[in-house]
Amino acid sequence: MNARAARWLRVLVPVLATSALALGTVGADAAPGRAPAAHTARVTSAPSCNPHASSLRPSGPPQVTPGSFMAKIRARGYLIAGVDQSTYHFGFLNPLNGQIEGFDIDMIRAVAQAIFGNPNKVQFKAITDAQRIPDVLSGAVDIVAHTMTITCTRLQQVDFSSVYFDAAQRVLVLKSSPAKSLADLKGQKGCATTGSDSLSVIAKAGAVPVAVPYWTDCLVLLQQGDVAAISTDDSILDGLAAQDPSTMLVGPRLTDEPYGLAISRQHPEFVRFVNAVLQQLRTNGQWAQSYAHWIGGVVPAPPQAQYAG
């Protein structure tokens, strides 16, 4: 790690650990509250559900057609996106410039670019894991980019884009811990965020789930010895480990965690539009550039899009 990176992380860690205090809207002025919208009756059947192939096929290149939801967003003047501000690499508040940045944020800026021709026409609304689906259902946000796993249960409430990132649940412990996997933590406390699907995996393994609003809250509890481990997506754990070199990832991949951008089921044309944007990112090299910049290491091929219809 060079001196500049070390200084950056020294500033980042305390800021992310207290990010709950800064929770709010970043970008344009907050839009007035909107009443919950009525929801369609289309339901994804869990038994036949395939999270990797649950989205709608693009109709072609991304186009803002008259009368579409994209046209309404353009008329408003900015896209409203629900994002994280405390997950290093994916969505985090950079203390050096006051901007929310990360891999998820790049996905949102690409959507804004396709709508406005300007990637900065975004109002970022910092939300917790537990707020993701309620904010989509109420219309408080147009889209959510928040390390959000596509699951059959969630597909009964909101639509998702095609998969734009593949993660897997693992475990983060202190390097002094004897634990080598989640199975070694039976009867001990394991931390995850409220609203994440990680809590049920922790419970099924016989550990005691501890729920908190933010992943950085889990890191503080681990550092203080109040929990024995953090268990969630390896993408999130890698960011926590980068902030605290006394921690390490252990154990095998516990689950498959395909990430999608969440969108209201009221706007299938917007789902198709977003999928067209993501397909461009896969093919024009922007997905790989974003991965290399924020995540680093060997850049894999982007997840190939699969569609339900």
N, C-alpha and C positions, 0 to 999 in steps of 0.2 A: 504494500500500500504506500503510495507516495504521500508527501507532506500535505498537499492540498486535499487529497481524499481523506486523510486522517483528520484534518481540521474540520472538513465537512461533516464527518460522522460524529465528531465531538459535539458539534452544534446540533445535529439532527436528533440524536438520541434523547436529550432532555425535552426537545420540542415535541417529538412524537409521543413521548411518555405522558405529556400533559395536553395532548391534542383535544381531549374532551372539553377542555376549557375554551378552546377556540372554535368549537363546532358551530357552523353557520354557513352562510352563502358566500361564495367567492366568485366575483365576476360582475355581471350586471346587477342592477338593483333588483331586490326580490320581487317576484311577480305576486300579484294579489292572490289570496287563497282561492281555490276552485273547489266547487262541490264535487263529491264523488260521482263518477260517470256510471251509467248503467252498463252492465257487462253482458256480452253475448252468451248464448247457451252452449257454444262449442266447447266440448270437454274432451280432454285427452284421456283415453282409457289406460289406467296404470298397468294392467296385465300385459298389454301389447305395446307399451311405450318403449321407445328407443331414444334416449336423450341425445345421442349422436346424430339422429336423423329425424328431428322433430320440428324443424323449421320450414319456412315457405321459400320456394325457389324464386330467385330473382326473375323479374319479367324482362330483363335486359340491362343495359348500363344504367347507373343511377340517374334518374330524371325527376325533376320537380314538376309534376303534372298539375294543371289547374284543378282546384277544388280538393286536392289531396291534403293529407295531414302535413306533408312536407311544405306545401304552399302556405298553410296556416302558420307553420313555424317561421318560414321566411318572412311572412307579413309581420309577425311579432318582432322580428329583428334579432333573435338569438335562440339557440337550442338550450333547453334546460336539462341538465344531466345530473343524476344522483351518483355521487362518487365517494370513494374513501379518501381520507386525508392522513391516514396513519399507517399505511401498509407500504413499507419501503420496497421499491422496484415497480409497484403497480399503481398506487395512488397515494401520494404523500405530499404534505405541505413542505416545500423546500424553504428552510429558514433563511437562506442566503438571498432569495429574491421574492419571497412571499407568494410564490406561485404553486398551485397543485400540479404535480408532474407524475409521470410514470407510464408504464405500458398501457394500462387501461385508459389513461388520459389521451394517449396517442390515438386509440381507437375512436374516441369521442371527437377529437379534433378532425379526424378524417371524415366523419359524418358531417360535421359542420362545414368542412371544405366543400363537400359534395352539394350541400344545400345552398350555401352562400358564396362559395368561391373564396372563403376566408376562414381559416381554422380557428380563429380567435373569437368567432361569434358564438360564444358559449357562456352560459351562466352555470357555474359549478355549484351544486348544492351538496355540501358534505353531510353524509348520513351514516348511521350505524348499519350493521348487518340486519338488525331487526326491522329497520325502516324501509328496506329495499322494496318488498312487495307492497306494503301499504301505500308507499309514495307513488308507485306505478298505478295501483288501483284507484287512488284518489285523483290522479291527474296532476299531482304536485310536481312531477318530473315527466319529461318526454321519454327518457331512456335511462337505464341504470347500467353503469360499468363499474363493477365492485367485486372483483374476483368471485363471481356468482356462479355456482355450479348448477347446471341444468339437471333437474330431477323430475321424476314423474309426478310427484306431489306438486311441485311448483308449476309444472306445465298445466295443471288444472286451474291455475289462477292467472298466470301471465304467459305471454308469448316470449320466445327467445330467438335471438339470431342463430345462425349456424355457429358451430364451435370455433372459437378463435384462439383458445389456449387449452392444452391438456395438462392437468395437474394430478397429484395423487396424495392422499392423506398419509402423513408420517408422524414422527414424534420428535420433539426438541427437549433435551434435558441439559443440565449442567454437566460439564466434562468430568466432574467429580462423582457423578451418579453411576451406580453399578448397572442401571437398567440398560438393556440392549434392545428392547422392543416394548410396545404397549402392553403385551402380555405379562411383562415383569412388574407392572404397576398396579396389580390388583389390590384393591383396598386403599390405594393412595390417590391423591387429588390430581386430576388432569384438567387443564384450563382450555376453554374455547369461548368464542363470543356467542352471546344471545342471538338466536336467529340463524346460527350456522348449523349445517348438518353434521358437523364434527362432534357435537355433544353426544349424539346417539351412539356413535362409534366408540367413544370413550366409555360410555355406560355399558355397552355390550361386552367390552373387554374386561369388565369387572372393576374398573377404576371409578373413582367418584368424580363426576363432572362438576366443574366450577364455571359458571357463566359470568362473563363481564362484557361491557359494551365494546371495547376495542382490543385488538391484538397486542398493542403496546401495554395495556393493562395486564395482560397475561405475562408479558415479559417482566414487568415490575414484580408481580407475585412470585415468579420463578426466581428472580434475583434475591428476593427477601426470604425465600424458603417456605412460602405459604402454599405453594403447589409443588408437586414433584416433576411435572412435565407440562408441556403445551402440545396439543395434538390437533393438527389441521393440515391444510394443503401444503405440500413441500414448497410451493412458490412463495407462500407467506412466511413459512419457517426459515427459508433461505434469507429473507430480508431481516428477520429478527436476529438470526445468527450473525449477519453482517454487522449488526449494531452492537452485539455483545460477543466478543471472541471467547468468552468462558463457556459458551454453549455449543452443542453439537447435535446434528440430526442422527437418529438411530432407527434401526428396524427396517422392515420391508415396506413396500407400497401396500397400504391397507385398503384403499378404495380407488376407484377411477373418478376423477373430478373434472368433467368437461365444462369449460367456462363459456357462457353466452351473455349477450347484452339483453337485458330484460326490457320488454315493451308491452304496452297495454294491448289486450286482445281486441280492443276497439279499432286498431289501426293496422290491419294486415298489409296494407300497401306500404306502410313505413317499415314493417319487418322485411318485405321484399327489397325495398330500397337499401336498407342497412346491409342486407346480405350481398347486394350488388357492390356496395362499398368494400365490404370485407373481401370479396373475391378479387377486387382490384388490388387490394393490399397484398394478397397472397401471390399474385402474379407479377406485380411490378417491382417487387423487392422491398417495399416499404415495411411489410410485416417483419422481414428478416432484419432490416436496419433498426427497427424499434427494439426487437429482441436483443440484438447485439449491444445496443446502447444502454438499455435498462437492466437486462438480466445477465448478459455476458456469457462467456464460455462458448462451447461449441453450439452453433445455431442450428437447430433441427429444421426439418421441413415443416411448414405450417400445417395445422390440421386440415385435412381435405374436407371440403363441404359435402354434407349429405343432407337431403331434403325429404320431407314427408309429403310435400305437395306443392 
